[in-house]
Amino acid sequence: MIPADLSPVLMGSLGSLVAGLATAVGAIPILFIDPPSERRERVLLGFAAGVMLAASFFSLIMPGVEVLEAGGSSSSHAAAVMAMAVLLGAGGIAALNRFAPVDHVVIGESRDPTGMVRRIWLFVAAITLHNFPEGMAVGVSFGGGDVDQGLATAIGIGLQNMPEGLAVAASLATLGYGRAWAFVGALATGLVEPLGGLLGVLVVVNVEWLLPWGLGLSGGAMIYVVTAEIIPLSQREDENGHAIMALMVGLVGMMFLDIALG
């Protein structure tokens, strides 16, 4: 039971921190499995793609629509705003990929002839980006003064973060990172959420309208990275369709969590 006299800022910060740490909980299995073979790499990437496609729609885009409608927007206006935000998010990542490719920063320009490293790091960056507005959602929930709503939001997002943590750790493992570094990478992406939570609870009164835009931008960025980069990579030489089945398992599993947890 959380004491009622705790400030909304403190509750929002702690709640988003716990939700973010759930990412590391989800990544724990990577500490106990062998380095992935090429076949397992494709399966893990397919699973990660499915998780993030579902998260884009059910954890980001649809909640953004709900926030807009709760604020008085019509369904058509909410849909238009989210459509613009999704397109802007996808366009931003496309521009970044063209003019400032993330792999040039991480590994240099000439050491990734297949493009795999670029695609994985774009994927990790997109997951990190999408954790920020999720943290904001937790902060906003507590900032409204309803502790029960804040707890429900923090628990729901935390549970959803677990498969995302495994997706990040598995993706890093495909690049040859050791178990510990893959786990730390997943933890680092989750630690973005407390920053979003603090911002969310601080601005909820004055600029709450920013939240749906942040959710939509992140959703668009994630969809672009998954469809343009990760799915093609997972499908490479996958004659038996294992990667696409893993994608469906990840998508359906994440969809079930999002719908069941409201």
Beta strands, then each sheet from edge to edge (+ up, - down):
end
